[in-house]
Amino acid sequence: MEVSRLPLSATQRGKLISAGYTSLCSLSSVSSSDLARDLKISDSEALDILNVASRSSRLDRVEGSHSVINGAQNAWDMLHEEKSLTRITTSSADLDNILGGGISCKEVTEIGGVPGIGKTQLGIQLAINVQIPPYCGGLGGKAIYIDTEGSFMVERALQVAEACVEDMLEYSKFLHKGMQTCQAAMQSKDILGNIYYFRVCSYTEQIALINYLDKFISEHKDVKVVIIDSITFHFRQDFDDMSLRTRVLSGMALKLMKIATNFRLAVVLLNQVTTKLTEGSFQLGLALGDSWSHSCTNRIILYWNGNERYAYIDKSPSLRSASAPYSVTSRGIRNSTSNSKRAKLM
């Protein structure tokens, strides 16, 4: 049971969610004094909250004891399901190749790299490519784009959408001898209309929105990708209590994994880089540390190699470690070209 369903005031529920207490399980082992400190409330109010949570937990267990537990699945069915998972193309054949065809649904994929490497560009590309109709080789879905930094550019999205429509037209002509179905079915304005954009300005807004995603996606079942750009922005500057931050992030990661699995969609988390001291020297690494990497199914690191952009699969249970070059062009993400000029940063 989630905290948002407890019979508490809206203010109390908001304080709980902001402090990382999103479920009854997260309240089961905390003391009233610790809760009072985290929520900045009195001990008596904290005790009242814990009593309400305890009563709701007992009621939940009684009601749940009469239900049937589902979920048993044999390994052969799991293998067949894994092979049939849909993927979202990145528009770079080389990048798709190391990803097994693209960004996989039912999984959480983290994509990190230095500023200017193309993280937001890739996020925009995926929000558009997820809409490619099945008869053109796509998923025919919609996208949720959660912008924490204000880096989403609608003019750039329009540019990439127009290129995508042109590509679909060429593909349709090649397959069907001039058939115009893709053009009739999808225009660039339709593509922009299928991106649900959320701007969040604090970590509390971010947590509240992620808790709201279940309801939103249930009402918009054609959503096939959730992109958060970036997952780390508010958590790097608004927290002094690292243990609280870890608890909040863990709860958020579990929620996102559940969303990816239950709705059979892709969750893409864009991440920033930070410097860390390793063996006497400073090195670049993804923000939130190594422990955060366990919160994602796949981790892809974008980096510069001379003048070329590269993507490296750093972690995946199903993909081997590999790297591939790619380019950011006026039409979006594409295979590497030789005219990319940039100093090496990573």
N, C-alpha and C positions, 0 to 999 in steps of 0.2 A: 504493500500500500504506500502511496506517495503522500508527502507532507501536504501537498496542495489540496488533498481531500479531507484533511483533519478538520474537526469542528472548532477552528480557532478564528480569531479576527484576521482580517486581510493584512494588517500591520505585522502581526506575529508570524503569519505564514511567509510574508515577504522577508522578514529578518532571518527566519530559518533557512530559506532557500539561498539567500545572499551569503550566509555563513557556511553553506555546503551541506546542510542537513536536508536532503531532498527526499529521503525515504524513512520509514519506521526503523529499518535496520540501523541507519546512521544515528538514531537516537537511543538505541537499546543499551549501549554501553557507556553513555556519557553521564557525568554527574551533574547535579543541578548547579553547582558552583561553576563548573567549566562551561555549561550552557549559558549561564548568566554572564560570564565574562565574554564569550564569543558573540552573544547577541546584545551586550551592553544593556541588560535589564536587571531587575532585582532578583535575588535568590528565590523569593516566594513566587514571582511570576514564572521563573524557570521551572520551579517544582510543579506548578499548575500545568504547564505545557507538557512536562514529562508524564504527569498523571493522565492527561488526555490521550497522549500517545500510547501509554500502556494499556488503557481501556480499549482503544481502537485496535491495538495489536491482538489482544485476547479475542475480541469479536471477530477479527479477520481470520484468526486461526480456527475458530469454531465453524465459521462459514466455509472455510477452505477445506475442513476435514471431511465434508460431504461431497467434495468435487472429485472428479477423475483426473489424474495426472497424465497428460499426454506428452509426446515428444520422443518416444522410443523409435529408433530408426536403425536399420541395418547398414553395415558399411558399404555394401554393394549399391544400395540406393543413394547413399551419400556421395559415392564416386560418380554415379550417373548424374546426380544433381550438380555436382561441381563442374563436370564437363559441359553441362548445358547452361552454365551461368552466362548471362549477357554482359557485354563489355562496351564501354564508350570510347570511340576512337579519339585520339589526340590530334588527328590530321597530319601526323608525322608517321610515315610507314616504318621508319627505323625505330622510333620510340615505341610504337605499337608492337613491333616485333619482340622487343625484350620484355614487354608487359603481357605477352601472350594474347595480343589482340586489342589491348586498350585497358582502361581503368575498369576493374571488375565490380559488378554489383554484389550486394550482400556482404561487402567488406568496407573497412575504414582504411583509407589510404592517406598517409601524410606526405606532403611535398614541401621540402624546405630548401632554402638557398639564400645567397646574398642579395642585397637590394639591386634591382636592375637585371636580374637573371631571367625574369619572365614568369614568375609565380602567378601574378594576377592575370597576365596574358593567357596562361594555361588554364586558369580558373574560368575566365570568360569563354575560352574556346570549348571547354567541356560543357558549360551551361548552354551553349549553342548546339554542339554536336549531339547532345543527348536527345535533341528534337528531330534529328534526321529520321524520316519515316522508315518503317520496316522494309518497304519495297525498294528503298534506296540503301538498304543495309544497316539501318539504325534501329533505335529503340522506340522512337515516336513518343518520347516522354516530355516532361517539363522539369524545370530546375528551380531550386531554392538557393539564392545567393545571399549569404549573411556577411555583411561588410562591417568590420570592426575598425578599420583604419581610414575609411573614406577614399579608398583607392580605386573603386569601381568606376569606370568611365563609360557612360552610356553611348557617347559618340564612337568610342572604340568598339563597343559591342555591336553597334549598327554596321560598322565597317566589316567586322568579321562575319556578321550575319549575311550581309550582301554577298560576300565571297562564298559563303556556304551555299546559298541559293544558286549561285552560278555553277558551283561544283556539282550540285545535285542535278541541275539541268544537263550538264555535259554527261554525267553518268547515265541519266535517263535516255538521252539521245543515243549514246553508245549501245545501250542494251536493247532499246525499243525502236530504233530507226526513226528518231525524231519525235517520239511520243512526249507530250508536254505535261504529264501527270504531276511531276514534282513542282513545276512552276505554278500549276493551278492550285495545288494543295497547300503550298507554303510560300509566303513572302517574308521579307525581312521584318516588316512591322509585326507579323504574326509571331516570329521568333522572339522579338523583344517582349511581346505581350505574354509569352510563356515563361518568362523569367520572373519569379517572385522575389523581389529585392527587399531585404531588411537591413536597416542601418542601426547598429547598436553602439552606444557611446559609453558604456561602463560594463564591468564584469557582472554586475547584478542584472542588467538588461540581457546580457548574453546568456546567463544561467536561466533566467525566466523564459527567454525565447526558446532555448533548447528543450526546456520542460513543456513548452507549448507545441513543439513540433509534432508530437504524437497526434494531437487533435487536428492540427492543420493538415497533415498528410492524410489522415483518415478521411478528411473532407475533400482532398485533392489527390485522389488515388493514382493519377497519372504522373506524379512527381517521381523521377527516377535518379535524381542526384541532388545531394545537399552539399554546398560548398561554403566553407567558412574561411574568410580571408581577413585577418589571420586568426588562428585559434589562440595565439599567445599574447596579442597586443596589450590587452587590458590586464592580463595576469602578470606582466613583467613590471608594471609601474604602480599598481594600486595595492600591492600586498607587502606588509612588513612581517606578518606571521607566516613563516614558510610551512609549518605543519598544517595550518588552516588552508593554505593554498593547495597543498598536496591533496587534502581531503576533498576540496571543492573540485579540483581537476579530475580526480579519480571517479567521483560521482558523475561528472559530465561525460567522461570517456565511456563509462558503462552505459549511459543513456544513449550515446551515439552508436555504440555497437549494437544495442538492442534495436534501435531504429533501422539500422542497415539490414539486420537479419530479418526482422518482422515484416518490413515493407519491401524487401528484396531490391534495395536501391543502393547506390554508391554514395558513401560519405567521403568527401575530400577535404582534408584539413591543410591549409597553407600555413607554413611556419617560418619564423624568422631565424636568423643566426645570432650567436653570441660568441664571445671569446672565453676560453677557459684555460687554466694553467695546467699543462700536462708535462711531466718530467722536466720541469724548469723552463719551459717555453710556452708561449701563448699560441693556442690553435683555435680555429673556427669550428664551431659545432652548433647543432640545432638548439634552439631555446628550450627551456624547461628541463634539460638534462637527460641522461640516459634512461632514467626510470620512466619518463613519459613515452619513450619509444615502445614500451610494452603495451601501451594503450591503443596501438594501431595494428592492423593486420599487415599492412605493407608500408615501407618507408622508402621514399625516393628523394635523393639529394641532387639538386641542380647546381652545377659549378662551371667555372670557366676553365678551359684548357687552351692556353694561348688566346687566340681570337675567336675560338668556337665555344658555343654553349654545349654542355653535355648533361645527360641525366644518368644517374647511377642507382641501381636497385640495391639499397643498403640492407634491407631486411624484408623477407617474404617467406611464408611457409610453403608456397607452391612455385615460386619463380627463382631461378638461379641468379646469383649476383652477376650483373652485366651492366654495361654502359653503352650509350648511343648518343650521337650528336643530333642537335635539332636547331632550328632557326626561328626567330620571331620576325615575321615579315609584315608588310602592310595588309596581307590577307589573313594573318593569324599565324598559328604554329604550323611549321612545315619542316620538311627534311632540311638538313644542313646545307647552307650555301657558302661559297668561298668569300663573299663580300662582307661578312660580319666582322666588325672591327671593335675591339674592346680590350683593355688591359686585363691581364689575369688577376683575379681577386681571390681565388680559392684553390 
